[in-house]
Amino acid sequence: MIANLKKGELPSENVKINICGSKSESNRLLILQAEFPNISIENLSDSDDTAVLQKGLRVLKGTVDVHHAGTAMRFLTAYFAAKEGADVLLTGSQRMRERPIEILVNALRNVGADIEYAQNEGFPPLKIKGKNLQKNEVTIKADVSSQYISALMLIAPMLPTGLKISLEGKITSIPYIEMTLQLLKNAGVAGNFTGNSIEISSAESIEDVQMIVESDWSSASYFYSLVALSENLQITLGSFSEESLQGDAALAQLYNSLGVETVFNTSEKTISLSKKSIELPDSLLLNLANTPDLAQTIAVSCFGLGISCRLTGLHTLKIKETDRLLALKTELEKLGASVQIDSNSLNLEKSLKINKGIAVVTYQDHRMAMAFAPLALKTEITINSAGVVSKSYPKFWEDIEKTGVNCVFKQFKN
């Protein structure tokens, strides 16, 4: 399916949109719920990734296919390794079989896990036989993916004496590690994160607890971009809290410099976004090491606003659904941008012209589709494989139409 987008009639009043629960919070809580069934979860994400994880957790023997869901691959690798009696082949899409997992597998093997590579060394698919893991200390590289670390933290309560995790190197995406720790604590599991060391206690059982998932801040980013690229769009989003566990809540501050004002409506658990009249900076310099999922949205916003940007801390983007740095460069340059990338950063030069009628390739990456969509307020644009948004935000196209973006969908012709 392709989506042809252009600016329609902008709404004359505040647009209200409810965004589904955070995928990051939902996936962590599902692992904890599998360990402790007396956890109840409200406002669970309706993303494909979360559905895939739920389905995988119902299997103990046989093949589990996570498709494109990287979080599910990492979390299930750890969960099945620690789940006594599990005997699974954990696999995924062609791209998933190209995404490295050796760092996590080595760490799990070091605490006693029985994991073998079914095809290529260091990559899925994995043959996993669950067992009672006895060791309680492990060391892992911390500069590649925080999901490896979160996966270990989430299974720590299943281990007889918990787990001490020593982190090597510069720690990436710290807010995601802190989110995992806080959710463990909210569930009643003791733990701490100090310096380069994480300790999570064992827990045979916990008291009944209800967990409410906050809406997804990374999904909110596309509406921040829409407001930034608009003349006077006003959008209210629910359900959000100023005291968020999600690192991507930094959006409110980051987009302030791009002309978007955020008001937290505490009693209603909503945020109101509006365009404010400011002089935009000539260039934006941001380190996104703690919020890498915002890189695509911010780069496209800057391009649409005609300002340059230098975004650093992006080393994790090369092992996402696609090589996001290369994909961003390729698609922005088709639209008329000048972009330089290296393994850690993206430089976008100031551009006053946007090419019209360009078809953006999404590379099976949900964030590519959603990040480029707000450019419809500046020029007509086509998004190929538009259905990929279901990975994290199935109602995205329905919601973006409420903001005045005209969407016409067509099926691919062979």
C-alpha positions in Angstrom: 0.0 0.0 0.0 1.2 3.5 -0.9 0.0 6.7 0.7 -0.3 9.9 -1.4 -0.2 12.8 1.1 -0.9 16.5 0.6 -2.0 19.4 2.7 -5.8 19.5 3.1 -8.1 21.8 5.0 -6.5 22.5 8.4 -8.9 22.2 11.4 -10.1 25.5 12.8 -10.1 24.2 16.4 -7.9 22.1 18.7 -7.5 18.5 17.4 -7.8 15.8 20.1 -5.9 12.5 19.6 -5.5 9.5 22.0 -2.3 7.6 21.4 -2.0 4.0 22.4 0.2 2.8 25.2 4.0 2.9 25.0 5.4 -0.1 23.1 8.5 0.1 25.3 6.6 0.0 28.6 4.1 -2.6 27.3 6.8 -5.1 26.2 8.7 -4.9 29.5 5.5 -5.4 31.4 4.5 -8.4 29.3 7.7 -10.2 30.3 7.1 -9.4 33.9 3.5 -10.6 33.6 4.7 -13.9 32.2 6.9 -14.3 35.3 4.3 -13.0 37.7 0.7 -13.7 36.3 -0.9 -11.6 39.1 0.3 -8.4 37.3 -2.6 -6.8 35.4 -1.8 -4.3 32.6 -4.0 -1.4 31.4 -3.6 0.6 28.1 -1.4 -2.0 26.5 0.1 -1.0 23.1 -1.9 -2.2 20.1 1.3 -2.3 18.0 2.3 -5.3 15.9 5.5 -5.7 18.0 3.5 -6.0 21.2 1.1 -8.5 19.6 4.0 -10.6 18.4 5.6 -10.6 21.9 2.2 -11.7 23.5 1.9 -14.5 21.0 5.5 -15.6 21.5 5.1 -15.8 25.3 2.3 -18.3 24.9 4.7 -20.8 23.3 7.0 -23.1 25.3 7.9 -25.6 22.6 8.3 -25.2 18.8 9.0 -22.2 16.5 8.5 -18.6 17.5 8.6 -16.1 14.6 8.9 -12.5 15.8 9.0 -11.1 12.2 10.5 -7.6 12.3 10.1 -7.1 16.1 13.6 -6.5 17.5 12.5 -5.9 21.1 10.6 -9.2 21.0 13.7 -11.1 19.7 15.9 -9.7 22.5 13.5 -10.0 25.4 12.3 -13.5 24.3 15.9 -14.7 23.9 16.5 -14.0 27.6 13.0 -15.1 28.8 13.2 -18.5 27.1 16.7 -19.1 28.3 15.6 -18.6 31.9 12.2 -20.4 31.5 12.7 -24.0 32.7 11.2 -26.4 30.2 11.2 -24.1 27.2 12.5 -25.6 23.9 12.1 -23.2 21.0 13.5 -22.1 17.7 13.4 -18.3 17.8 13.5 -16.7 14.4 12.3 -13.6 12.4 12.3 -11.8 9.1 15.3 -11.7 6.7 16.3 -8.3 8.2 15.9 -9.8 11.7 18.3 -12.6 10.8 20.9 -9.8 9.8 20.6 -8.0 13.2 23.4 -9.0 15.6 22.5 -10.7 18.9 25.9 -12.2 19.9 26.4 -9.8 22.8 23.2 -10.8 24.5 23.7 -14.5 23.7 27.2 -14.5 25.2 26.0 -12.8 28.4 23.2 -15.4 28.8 25.7 -18.3 28.1 27.9 -16.8 30.8 25.1 -17.3 33.4 24.5 -20.8 32.2 22.0 -20.5 29.2 21.7 -23.2 26.6 21.6 -21.3 23.3 22.8 -22.3 19.8 22.9 -20.5 16.5 20.7 -22.3 14.0 22.3 -20.7 10.9 24.9 -17.9 11.1 27.1 -17.4 14.2 26.1 -14.2 16.1 22.7 -13.9 14.4 19.1 -15.3 14.7 17.6 -17.9 14.4 18.4 -19.3 17.8 17.8 -22.7 19.4 17.0 -22.1 23.0 16.5 -24.7 25.8 15.3 -23.1 29.0 16.9 -24.0 32.3 17.3 -22.9 35.8 20.2 -20.4 35.5 22.3 -20.5 38.6 25.0 -17.8 38.2 24.3 -14.4 39.5 26.9 -12.1 37.9 27.5 -11.2 34.3 29.4 -8.5 32.3 28.1 -7.0 29.1 29.1 -4.3 26.6 26.8 -1.3 27.3 27.5 0.8 24.1 25.6 -1.2 21.5 22.0 -1.7 22.6 20.3 -1.0 25.9 17.7 -3.7 25.1 20.4 -6.4 25.8 20.7 -4.9 29.3 17.0 -4.6 29.8 16.5 -8.2 28.7 18.9 -9.4 31.4 17.3 -7.1 34.0 13.8 -8.5 33.2 14.8 -12.2 33.8 16.8 -11.4 36.9 13.9 -12.1 39.3 13.6 -15.6 37.8 17.2 -16.4 38.9 17.7 -18.0 42.4 19.8 -15.2 43.8 19.0 -12.4 41.3 21.6 -10.9 39.0 24.4 -8.3 39.2 25.1 -6.8 35.7 28.5 -5.1 35.2 28.4 -2.7 32.2 31.5 -2.2 30.0 32.1 1.0 28.1 29.9 4.0 27.6 26.3 3.3 28.4 23.9 4.0 25.6 20.1 4.9 25.9 20.2 5.2 29.7 16.6 6.3 30.0 15.5 2.9 28.7 17.5 1.1 31.4 16.0 3.4 34.0 12.5 2.7 32.6 13.1 -1.1 33.0 14.4 -0.6 36.6 11.4 1.5 37.6 8.9 -0.9 36.1 10.6 -3.7 38.1 10.3 -1.6 41.2 6.7 -0.8 40.5 6.0 -4.5 40.3 7.6 -5.1 43.7 11.1 -6.3 42.6 14.0 -4.6 44.4 16.9 -3.3 42.3 19.4 -0.5 41.8 21.5 1.1 39.1 24.7 2.9 40.3 27.6 3.9 38.0 28.3 0.9 35.8 26.6 -1.7 37.9 23.0 -2.9 38.0 21.7 -5.3 40.7 18.2 -6.9 40.5 16.9 -9.1 43.3 15.3 -12.5 42.9 11.6 -12.7 43.5 9.6 -16.0 43.8 6.3 -14.0 44.0 5.0 -10.5 44.2 1.8 -9.0 45.5 -1.1 -8.3 43.1 -0.4 -5.1 41.2 -2.1 -3.1 38.5 0.2 -1.4 36.0 -1.1 1.4 33.7 0.9 2.0 30.6 1.5 5.7 29.6 1.0 6.6 26.0 3.9 6.4 23.6 6.1 9.6 23.5 7.9 8.5 20.3 4.5 8.3 18.6 3.8 11.8 19.8 6.9 13.0 18.0 5.1 13.0 14.6 2.5 15.4 15.9 5.2 17.7 17.3 6.7 17.7 13.8 3.3 18.5 12.3 2.8 21.5 14.6 6.3 22.7 13.9 5.8 22.6 10.1 2.3 24.2 10.4 1.2 27.8 10.6 -1.1 27.5 13.6 -2.0 23.9 14.3 -3.2 23.0 17.8 -3.2 19.4 19.0 -4.1 17.8 22.3 -2.6 14.3 22.9 -3.5 11.8 25.6 -2.5 10.1 27.9 0.7 11.7 29.0 2.4 12.6 32.2 5.1 15.2 33.0 6.7 12.6 35.3 7.3 10.1 32.5 9.4 6.9 32.5 10.1 7.4 28.8 13.3 9.1 27.7 11.5 10.4 24.6 9.5 12.7 26.8 12.5 15.0 26.1 10.4 15.9 23.0 8.7 18.7 24.9 12.0 20.5 25.5 13.6 19.6 22.1 10.8 20.9 20.0 10.5 24.1 22.1 13.4 25.5 20.0 11.5 24.5 16.8 8.5 26.6 17.8 6.3 24.1 19.5 4.9 24.9 23.0 3.9 22.1 25.3 1.3 22.5 28.1 0.8 19.6 30.5 -2.8 19.3 31.6 -2.1 17.3 34.8 -5.7 16.5 35.8 -6.7 15.3 32.3 -3.3 13.5 31.7 -3.0 15.2 28.3 -0.5 17.5 26.6 -1.5 20.5 24.4 0.8 21.4 21.5 0.6 24.8 19.8 2.7 26.8 17.4 4.5 29.8 19.0 6.0 32.7 17.2 9.8 32.5 17.6 12.9 33.2 15.5 14.1 29.7 14.5 17.8 28.9 15.0 20.0 28.8 11.9 21.1 25.4 13.1 20.2 22.8 15.7 22.9 20.8 17.5 21.7 17.8 19.5 23.1 14.7 21.1 20.4 12.1 20.8 22.3 9.2 22.5 19.5 8.9 25.1 16.7 9.4 22.5 17.8 7.8 19.2 14.2 7.0 18.1 13.6 10.8 17.7 16.4 11.3 15.1 14.4 10.7 12.0 11.5 13.0 13.1 13.8 15.8 14.1 15.9 15.6 10.9 12.8 15.8 8.8 11.4 18.7 10.8 14.6 20.7 10.4 14.6 20.0 6.6 11.0 21.1 6.4 11.7 24.3 8.4 14.7 25.1 6.2 17.3 24.9 9.0 20.5 22.9 9.3 21.1 20.3 12.0 23.8 18.1 13.4 22.6 15.1 15.3 25.0 12.9 17.2 24.8 9.9 19.5 23.2 7.8 16.7 25.4 4.7 16.7 22.5 2.4 17.5 20.6 3.4 14.3 22.6 1.1 12.0 21.2 -2.0 13.7 17.5 -1.0 13.7 14.8 -2.2 11.3 17.1 -0.8 8.6 20.3 1.2 8.6 18.3 4.3 9.6 21.2 6.8 9.0 21.7 5.6 5.4 17.9 5.5 4.8 17.5 9.0 6.1 20.3 10.3 3.9 19.0 8.6 0.8 15.4 9.8 1.2 16.2 13.3 2.3 18.5 13.8 -0.6 15.7 12.7 -3.0 13.7 15.5 -1.5 16.5 18.0 -2.2 18.5 17.9 1.0 22.3 17.7 1.4 23.2 15.2 4.1 26.4 13.8 5.4 26.5 10.8 7.8 29.1 8.7 9.6 28.7 5.8 12.1 27.5 8.1 14.9 26.0 11.3 13.4 24.0 13.1 10.7 24.6 16.5 9.3 21.8 18.2 7.4 22.6 21.4 5.5 20.2 24.3 5.3 17.8 23.9 2.3 15.1 26.3 1.1 13.6 24.0 -1.6 11.7 20.8 -1.2 11.2 18.6 -4.3 7.6 17.9 -5.0 5.9 14.5 -5.6 8.8 12.3 -4.3 8.1 8.7 -3.3 9.7 7.9 0.1 10.9 4.3 0.5 10.3 3.1 4.0 12.7 0.1 4.1 10.2 -1.9 6.3 10.8 0.7 9.0 7.7 2.2 10.6 9.6 5.3 11.8 10.6 6.2 8.2 7.0 6.2 7.1 5.8 8.3 10.1 8.7 10.7 10.2 8.4 11.8 6.6 4.5 12.1 6.7 4.4 15.6 8.3 6.3 17.0 5.2 2.8 16.8 3.5 2.2 20.3 5.1 5.0 21.6 2.8 4.7 19.6 -0.4 2.9 16.6 -2.0 4.7 13.4 -1.0 4.2 9.7 -1.4 5.0 7.1 1.3 5.7 3.6 0.0 4.7 0.6 2.0 2.6 2.8 4.2 1.1 -0.1 6.1 4.5 -0.6 7.9 3.2 1.9 10.6 1.3 -1.0 12.2 4.6 -2.1 13.8 4.2 0.5 16.4 1.1 2.7 15.6 -1.7 1.0 13.7 -4.0 4.1 13.8 -1.3 6.5 12.6 -2.9 7.3 9.2 -6.4 7.7 10.7 -5.0 10.1 13.3 -2.9 12.2 11.0 -5.9 12.8 8.8 -7.6 14.5 11.7 -4.8 17.2 11.6 -5.6 18.3 8.0 -3.3 16.0 6.0 -5.1 14.5 3.0 -4.3 10.8 2.6 -5.1 8.8 -0.5 -4.2 5.1 -0.3 -3.5 2.8 -3.3 -2.3 -0.7 -3.6 1.1 -1.4 -5.3 0.9 -2.5 -8.9 3.3 -5.3 -9.9 
